[in-house]
Amino acid sequence: MPTPEFMPKPNSSTDFIRAIVEEDMRTNKWGGKVHTRFPPEPNGYLHIGHAKSICLNFGIAQQYDGLCNLRFDDTNPVKEEQEYIDAIKEDIRWLGFDWEDREYYASDYFHQLYDWAVQMIRAGQAYVCDLDPEQTREYRGTLTESGKNSPYRDRSVEENLNLFERMKAGEFPDGTRTLRAKIDMAAANLNLRDPVMYRIIHANHHRTGDEWCIYPMYDFTHGQSDSIEGITHSICTLEFENHRPLYDWYIEALGIYHPQQIEFARLNLTYTVMSKRRLLELVEEKLVSGWDDPRMPTVCGLRRRGYSPAAIRNFCKVIGVAKMDSTIDIQLLEHCLREDLNKHSNRVMAAMRPLKLVIDNYPEDLVEEMEATNNPNDPSAGTRTVPFSRELYIERDDFREDPPKKFFRLGPGREVRLRYGYFVTCTDFIKDEKTGEITEIHCTYDPQTRGGESPPDGRKVKGTIHWVSAAHAKRAEVRLYDHLFTKDNPNDVPEEGDFKDNLNPNSLEILSDCLVEPSLATAAVGDRFQFERQGYFCVDPNSTSKKLVFNRTVSLRDSWAKIEKKGE
């Protein structure tokens, strides 16, 4: 595979996992092969933590001319849906990766897994247990106390084979019997205390229908699926470290090809929850508008908000791969986003809280086309023309009746530059008699300053403000997003509390009467722009030709860049 620009160059050990891969290649451990996989459970949408795993697994395969499979670990029909599978595939492609023809499912291996379970029963390594879930937990013991053997642990091979076949035939209700591995109820690692291999679930599976009513547990499925697919490096997050001895035990007990499991620290972000279960709660309780709500850390939510794949990939590269859990400041993610959007987003003008400005000495019937730069960081982006007329709208915050000392924008008697337009001086303003709110500003302009150029007399102004032409502007709705939670650690709650208690009631502000320059009338869903002096914005899927809708992706202020600079 070719190495994309966003991946490190080959033969550069940038993290401990790549160091392992390079050593394995040097020693020819796997015959020179590198074969990874990304194995999501199709029980929810992917979030940015999964994006880190995607970049790692697909990235290593690309970097070392290997292969990466996409495998859905679909062993729980109660929680899995085709909707999630379709969304996962869309997200991976959007991030810039391709599994080619290697799309697999754990359900592809149900017959083989069943045969292996029978093999283990015949070898005396597995037994059918009649303990219910609560009793199973009780018998398991604790971290400080050994577990107790199940009273059904010493059933004969013949009885276990008979019961397991009857489980498969659907004779028993859900939860009445399980198949368990016979390992050691006194093991220090709780995962080795006769773990459940199969449970009874009478539910329709999205791929196998009603063929099965017993389903393998994740721990019994994961390693064997890796083995079947010839995976060399089974990369997973740190919470599976204690499961590795069980992963190894199953494979060794079966005597099959043995991949190497390697764990790395999962991604934790401030002001964010990274649990699919908790994200599902937010969706089901309608505390957000859906999985793709722009406040969600899901890949589809980030995409809708206006994140670019390049920004996410670069963020994953910058944070690297560690062995110890830590929490990343969300400002670093936003910094990576700004860096990318600054390079690739065209500039436009918009008045989000518009205030009318009338140039009294400008001809009423004159409309000029002012040349504006699309992106100062990308000369190839070219220029566009913006209509200029007697009546404009500016941002309400750009005028003050009594300007404070360091306010360099418009005020009574003050002169400012209209971006790409003219120098204007405020001569008067009108207030609403009832509310006292300023409704209109009156100015005069200097015709010798067309294009915002300094006048022949060389006088300077300290303020430059943006504007839109009243007659040509397009109305738009703008959605301003803030963090979904008020605490940097949303899971930090009192014993009787709930993570949802930390939801930010001000995480969304909707501005319904915004005005944008006419060039945005043809903007397509997903297009990203910088609203000059306001931030970066993206066209929302709710946008129509009659109603433009923009999401604020991120503000212009970059706290992380300031932190970095201060630390130099």
N, C-alpha and C positions, 0 to 999 in steps of 0.2 A: 504493500500500500504506500502511496506517496505520503510524505509528512507535511501536514498543513502548517501554515505560518504560525498558528497559535500554539503549536506543540514545541517542547524543548527539542533540540537537535539530538540525534542518536549519540550513544556513547558518552552521555553526560549524566552522571548519577545525581539527580536533583532531589531525590528523596530515598528513604530506606527501602521502599518497595522496588523502585527501579534498580537500586543497588543489588537487591536479591535477584531480580530478573537478569541483570548483566552478569552476575556471578554464575547463574545457572547456564547462561549461554556460553560463558567461557569454559565451563566444565562439561558442557554438552549433556547436562543432566536430563533434559527432555528431548534429546536428539536434535538440539538447536531450535526447537519449536517454542513459540509463545502463543498460548491460546487462552484467552480470558472470556468472561461472560458477564452480562448485566442481568441479574435475575429478579425483577420486581414481582411482588405479589399483586395481582390485578384487583385490589380491594380499595382503591382510592387513586387520586391523581398524584403525579410526581411533584415534589417540592424541590427547593434549591439544594437541599441535602442530597437528594438523588442526583441532581445535576453534577455534584462533585464526584459521585461514584461513576456516573456515565463518562465524564471527562477522564477519569482515572482508568477505567477498564478499556474503553474504546481508544483512549489516548495511548496507553501502553502498547496495545495491539498495533496501532498505526506507527508508533515510534520504532518498534522493533520488527516491522514487517511480519506481524502475526495476524491472528484472527480474533474477533470478538463476537460471541453469540448473543442474541437476545433470547432469553428464556423466561417465560412466565411461570412462576411457581404457583400453579392454580390447584391447590389441594383442599381448599375450603369453599364448596359451592354456595354456602349460605351468604358469604360476603363478597363474592366475585361477580363482576359483570362485564359484558362485552364493551360497554361504554368506557370502562377504565382501560381496557386493552387498546382500544382505538386511540384514546387520549395519550396513552404512554407512547405509542408508536409515533404519533404526531409530534410530541414533545422532543423525542430523541432526534428525529429528522430535523426539527427546527433548530436544535442546538448544533447541528452540522455533522451528525454521525449517521452511519449506514451499516446495518448488519447483513446487507446483501441477501443471500438466500438462507441465512442461518437463523430462522425464527423457529424456536422450539417451545414446547410446553411440557411441564411436569406430567400432565395428563397423557402425553405421548407414551409415557413409560409406566402407566398404571399396571399393565399386564406383567411387565418385567419386575416391577416392585412387588407385586403379589407373589410371583414365583420365588423371589428372594425371601419374602416373609415365610413362605412354606419351607424353603430350604433351612431357614433358621429354626423353625419349629422342629424339623426332623433332626437337626443337630443339637437339640436341647437348649437352644439359645433364645427361645421366645415361648411365651405361654399366653393363653386366654385368661383374662382376669374379670371377675364379676363384681369387683368393688365399684361403687358409683363414684362420680368425680369428687365428692366431698370426702368420702372414705379414702380415696387414693391420695388426696392431699394430706390427710391425717396420718396415714401410714408412711408417708414420705419422710417425715421427720423434719428437723430444722438444721440450721447451720451449725448448731452446737450439739444436736442430738441425732443419733443414727436413726434411720428408718426401720420399719418392721417388715418382714416378709409378708406378702399377701398369702392368705390361707389357700389361694388357688395356684400358688407358685409351683407346686410339685405335681401338677396334673401330668398324666402320661402323654407321651408324644401322640398316641392314637387319639386320645380325648381332645387334645389341643387341635389336631388336624380336623377332627370332626366338627368341633365348635367353630373354628375359623371358617370352614367351608359353609356352615349354616349362617354365620354372620354375613358372609358374602351373598348368600341366597336370600337374605332379607327376612330371616325368621325372628329376629330380635328387635325390640324398639331402640330408639336412640338412647345412648348413655347407659345401656344395661351391661354392655361388655366391651372390653378393649383387648387388643393384642399388645403385650408388653415384652420388651427385651429383658432377658434374665442376665443381669450384670452383677450389681453389688449394692444392697440396700444400706450398707454401712460406708459407702464411698464418701470421701470428703466433698467431692463435686456432686451436687444434688442432681445434675443432669444425668449422672450415671446410675442413679437409684431406680433401676428397672423402668426406664422411660416408656411411655406409650408410643407404640409404632402405628397402630390403626385405631380409628374410632368409627362408630356407626353413625351415619348421617343420611337419613332418607330425604334427599333433596336433589333437584334437577341440576346437573352440571352444565355449564355453558357450552362445553364441547362434547362430553360423553353422554349427555342426556341422563337417562335413568339406568344406564348400564351398570353403574356401581351404587351401592349403598354403604360401602365402607371406604374410607379415604385415609391415605397415609398422612402421618404428621410431617410437619416441615423438616424436622431433624432427621427423619428416616428417608426423606425425599431428596434433600439438598445435595448431600455428598454423592449419593448414587447417581443423580442426574449429572453432576460434574464428571463422574467416572464414565458414564455412557458417552458423553460428548467429547471426551478426551481433553478436558480442561487441564492446563498445566498449573496455572496460578489462580486459585479460587480466592479472590479478594473480597473481603466483607468488612463491616464495621465492628468496632471494638466490643459491642455487647455480645458478639458471637464467640469471643475468645474462650469463655467457659464452656461453650458447646463444641469446641474443636476436639477434645478427647472423645466425645461421642461420635462426632463426624469420623474420626479415625477408627474408632472401635467397630462401627458398622462396616466400613470398607474392609478392614482387616478380617472381620468375622466372615465376610462373604468371599474373601480372597479375590477381589477385583482390583482393577487399575486404581491407583491411589494419587489423586491430585494433592497439591500443597495448599492448605488454607493459610491465608495471611490476613491479619486484622489491622485496620487503621482507625484513627479517631474520626467519628462522625462530625458533621458540621453543626455547630450551634451558633446562632446569631442573636444579638441583643434585640429586644422588643419583638421577638418572634417565637412562636411555638413550632416545633418540628416533628410533632407526633401526628401521624395520619388519623389516629383515633380522635385526637382533639380537634384537628382541622375538620373532620367529619361532623363533630358536635356543632361547630360554628355554622356549618352549612345546613345541617338538619334543623337546627333551632332558629334558622333564618337570621342569624346575627351578622351575616354577610350575604351578599347577593348570589353567591354560588362559589364553586371551586375556582372560577376565573375572576372572582372579585379582585380588583387591582391592589387591594390591601393584603391579600393572601400571599404567602411565600411559595405558592405553587408555581410551577413553570408556566402554566397557562395564565395564571394571574399576573405574573411578571411580564409575560408577552403582551397581555392586554394593557398593562400600565405603560408599556413603551420600552421595556428593557430590550436590548439587542443581544443576540446569541454571542457575539464577540465579547461583549462586556461581561457576561456570565462566565464564559470560558476563561477570560483573562483573570477574573476574580478567583476562580478555582486554581489557576496557575499561581497566582500571587500568594494565596494562603498556604499552598503546598499540602503535603501529606505528613501527618504526625502520628506518633504512637500513643500520645497522651491526650485525653479530652481537654478541650478548652473552649472558650466562647469568643467568637469574632465580633468586633464592633461593626454594626450595620453601616457605619459611616465609611468603612473601607469598601463595602459593596457599592455604595453610592458614588464613591470616588472613582472606582473602575468604570461605572456607568457614565459619569460625566466626561471622563477622558475619551471614551468612545463617541459619545453623542457630540461632544465639542468638535471632533474631527469630521463627523459625517452628517450632521444635521444642518439643514438650511435655516437661515435666520428669516423671521417674518415679524410683523408688528401687529400687536393686539392690545385693545383696551379692555381689561377684564372688569374694571369698575369705572365705566366711562363717564367723562365730564366734558360737556360741550365747550369748544373753543371757537370763537368767531373772529376772523381777521377783517376788521372794519375797512381797511384801505385796499383790500384785495378785490379784484373785479368779480362781480357776482356770477357771471357766466363763463369764467375761465376755469379750465381744468388742465393742469400740467401733468406730464408723466415724468416722474423722478426716477433716476436710475439708482437701484439699490443692490448692494453686494449680497449674494446668496450665502456665501460662507468664506469669511476672511482666512480661514485655515486651509481652504481648498480652492485654489484659483480656477480649477477645471469646472467648478460648480457654476461659474459665470455670474451673470447679473439678471435682474428682472426690473420691470417698471412698476411703479406704485403711483396711483392717481392722487393728485394734490389739489385741494379746492379751498374755497373761502371758509367753509364750515368743516371743522374737524372734531374728532374726539381724542382726548388724551386720558391718561390714567389719573383718577381722582387724587391719588397720593402725590402726584407731581405738582399740585398747587396747594399753597398755604396762605391763608389770609394774613396771618402774622408769622412769617417764617422764622424758625429758630436760627441761631447763629451759624451753624454749619449746614444749613439747608440751601443747596445750590440750584434748586429747580425754580419753578415759576411762582411769583408772588407779585403783589401790587408794585408797579414801577420797575419790575425786574425784566431783564432780557435773557432769553435762553435760545439755544439752537434746536430747531426741530430736525430730527435725524433725516438726512437726505433732502430736507426742505429749505427753510429760511430761518433767519434770526427773527424772533418776535418779541415784542415788549408788551407786558400786561398794562392796559390802561384803565380797566374797569372790571367789575364782576357783579353778578345778579344773585340775590338770595331768595329762597322761598320764604314768604312772609310768615307762614305758620310754623315751619320747622327750623328756620334759620339756616337750612342747608344751602350751600352754594350750588346753583344749577347751571350757570353759564359764565364763561370768562370772555372778555373782549380784549383784543390785542391789535397792534399794528405790526406790519412786517417791513423789512428792509429789502427791496427788490435786488439790491446788489449782492445778496448773500445766497443766491440760488444754489441748490445742492448742499446747503449747509456750510458753504465756504466762508472763510473770514472776509469781512468787507475791506475795501481798498484802504480805509483809514487804519486798518490793523488792530482794531479793538477786539478784545477777547471776551468770551463768556465761559463761565465755569460749569454750566449745566447743559446737558443734551437730553432731550426727552423724545419718546416715540409717540406715534399718532396714527390715526386712520381717517380717511376721508368719510365724512358723514353720508354723502350721497352714494358712495361705492362700497362701504363696509358691509360685511356679511355678519348676521347675528349668529351667535354660538352659545352653547352651554359649556362651561368649563368646570371640571370636577377636581377639586384640590384635595389631595390625600396626605394624611399624616400617618405616623405609626399606628398600627392596630391596637397596641397595648401601651399603657402609661408607664409601665415598669420595664427596665432593661432586662429583667428576668421575670417574665409573666407567670412562671411557675412558683414564684416566691409568694406564698399565701399562708395565712394562719391555718392551724390544724383543721378548723371547721370551714375554711374558705374554699374557694374554687378559682381556677385560673381565669375564668370568665369575669371574675370581679375586677380584674385589671384591664378590661377592655376600655379603650379610649373613646369616650362619647363624642369627641371632636375629631375623629379620624377621617371624616369626610365633610367637606363644605362644597355646596353646589352654587355656582354663579350662573344665573339663567339669562342675563341680559348683556353678555359680553359682545364685543365687536372685533372682528378680525379683518385683515386686509383681503381684498377680493381674490388674490391668487390662491387662497386656501379653499375656494369654492370647489375646486376639482381634486382636492386631496383625497387619497384613498385610505380605507381602513388600515391601520397599522403604520401609516406614514408618521415620521417623527420630525419635529421642528423645535428650534429654539425661539420662543417668544422673547424678543429682545428685552433685556433687563428684567425678565420675569421668571424664566426657567425653561425646562424642556417639556414638551407636550407631545402627545400621541393621539391620532384619530381613533376614537372608540368605535367598536362594532355597532353601537346604537346610532351612530351618525347617519344621516340621510341627506339628500339634496335639499330638503326643506329645513333641516335642522342639523347643523354641524355640532358635534360633541367631541370635546377634547379632554383627555386625562392628563393631569400634571404628572410627569414621570419622576422628575426630581427638580429641586430648586437649583439656582446657580451657585449658591453658597457652598463651598467645599471645606468643611471643617477638617476632614482628614488631611487634605493637602497642607493646611496650615500647621497641623500637628507634625506632619512629616518634615516640613521646612524648619520648624522650631527645633526639631531634634537633630538637625544636621550640625 
